[in-house]
Every structure is written in structure tokens, then in C-alpha cells.
């Protein structure tokens, strides 16, 4: 039926559910450590943001590390890519990936 077709996802995409989100958290260094799902080779793989960058032209990118494949190389993706789903903060585990400390964290350690 016509209404059933409206519920079908586009090829290679999933319909967002309670675990995924099509909205993006605000841009900034606070994205480091955020859990995401990355669309790769027809599947959605769990990953974590390990760095963020803005290039000279103002383009914003995130660097991810696949959670289940720690030996895989880190990858850069566009912050607004349709191939990235940002998971809710409650779904973001405490990372085993070393995170850079900012100056405020270093000052508190003294």
C-alpha cells in the first residue's frame, strides 16, 4: 500500500529509533567522546568521536575510531554527514580511548 512505502527507509539507511538520533549535538570540542553510529559498507558500526577540526574554509569534521575495531585507522567525516548518527548522551560509554585534557582539567590536578 502507499502508506507502507512511506515507512520504508532509503536504501542503506535505517529508520531512527530510541537508540539513534538524526539531530546533532552542538559543534565543539565537547563532541570528543560522543558515541556515534557510522554507515559503512551497508551496515551501521559503533564508533566514538576522538577529535574535531574546522579547516581553513570553515568546514567542520569529526575524527572517529570504531569501537569494535580498535586496530582500524581513525577516519574523518563531515560533521553534518548523513552517514553519522549521534547517539544520545546516555548511550555514550566512558571511553577507553585516551582523551586530551584541556587547560582547565590540568589546573584542577595541581
PLY file of the C-alpha trace (Angstrom):
ply
format ascii 1.0
element vertex 110
property float x
property float y
property float z
element edge 109
property int vertex1
property int vertex2
end_header
0.00 0.00 0.00
1.03 3.58 -0.44
1.28 4.33 3.30
3.55 1.31 3.85
6.03 2.67 1.31
6.35 5.88 3.31
7.65 3.88 6.27
10.43 2.17 4.35
13.90 3.64 4.81
16.00 4.75 1.87
18.38 2.09 0.60
21.23 1.63 3.04
19.61 3.73 5.77
17.78 2.82 8.95
14.69 4.38 10.42
15.77 6.17 13.62
14.53 4.57 16.81
15.05 5.24 20.50
18.74 4.35 20.20
19.60 6.65 17.32
19.08 10.30 16.56
19.04 12.36 13.41
19.79 15.51 15.40
23.36 16.60 16.04
24.74 17.83 19.33
26.20 21.34 19.24
29.52 21.69 17.41
32.63 21.94 19.57
35.39 20.10 21.42
32.67 18.72 23.72
31.87 16.22 20.93
35.05 14.29 21.76
33.97 11.07 23.49
30.48 11.08 21.95
29.21 7.71 20.70
28.04 7.57 17.09
26.97 5.03 14.50
28.76 5.24 11.15
27.23 3.92 7.93
29.92 1.81 6.28
29.62 -0.93 3.66
25.85 -1.32 4.16
25.99 -1.58 7.97
25.87 0.80 10.92
29.03 0.42 13.02
29.53 1.84 16.51
32.28 4.40 16.88
33.44 7.21 19.12
34.47 10.74 18.23
38.15 11.19 19.12
38.79 14.64 17.64
37.06 17.58 15.93
38.51 20.03 13.43
37.50 23.08 11.42
39.55 23.56 8.27
40.67 26.85 6.72
37.45 27.11 4.68
35.24 26.65 7.76
34.25 23.04 7.02
33.66 21.09 10.24
34.83 17.50 10.58
34.91 14.77 13.19
37.52 12.06 13.58
36.08 8.70 14.68
37.51 5.44 15.97
35.44 2.28 15.50
34.53 0.86 18.91
34.54 -2.81 17.88
37.62 -2.45 15.64
40.27 -0.59 17.67
43.01 -1.62 15.22
41.19 0.19 12.37
42.58 3.56 11.35
40.80 6.65 12.61
38.59 8.27 9.95
37.49 11.83 9.32
33.87 12.55 8.41
31.88 15.68 7.78
30.08 16.79 10.97
26.79 17.02 9.05
27.19 13.74 7.12
24.13 11.54 6.67
26.46 8.61 7.36
26.82 9.64 11.02
24.15 9.12 13.68
24.87 10.74 17.02
23.76 8.56 19.94
22.07 10.13 22.97
24.48 11.11 25.75
23.08 8.29 27.93
24.34 5.84 25.26
27.88 7.25 25.31
30.04 4.93 27.41
33.05 6.18 29.32
35.82 5.85 26.77
38.81 3.56 26.94
40.37 5.75 24.24
42.73 8.29 25.85
41.28 11.79 25.66
43.28 15.02 25.52
42.99 17.16 28.63
42.18 20.81 28.37
43.89 23.51 30.39
41.04 23.65 32.93
41.46 19.92 33.70
45.21 20.36 34.12
44.72 23.30 36.50
42.43 21.18 38.75
45.07 18.45 39.03
47.59 20.75 40.75
0 1
1 2
2 3
3 4
4 5
5 6
6 7
7 8
8 9
9 10
10 11
11 12
12 13
13 14
14 15
15 16
16 17
17 18
18 19
19 20
20 21
21 22
22 23
23 24
24 25
25 26
26 27
27 28
28 29
29 30
30 31
31 32
32 33
33 34
34 35
35 36
36 37
37 38
38 39
39 40
40 41
41 42
42 43
43 44
44 45
45 46
46 47
47 48
48 49
49 50
50 51
51 52
52 53
53 54
54 55
55 56
56 57
57 58
58 59
59 60
60 61
61 62
62 63
63 64
64 65
65 66
66 67
67 68
68 69
69 70
70 71
71 72
72 73
73 74
74 75
75 76
76 77
77 78
78 79
79 80
80 81
81 82
82 83
83 84
84 85
85 86
86 87
87 88
88 89
89 90
90 91
91 92
92 93
93 94
94 95
95 96
96 97
97 98
98 99
99 100
100 101
101 102
102 103
103 104
104 105
105 106
106 107
107 108
108 109
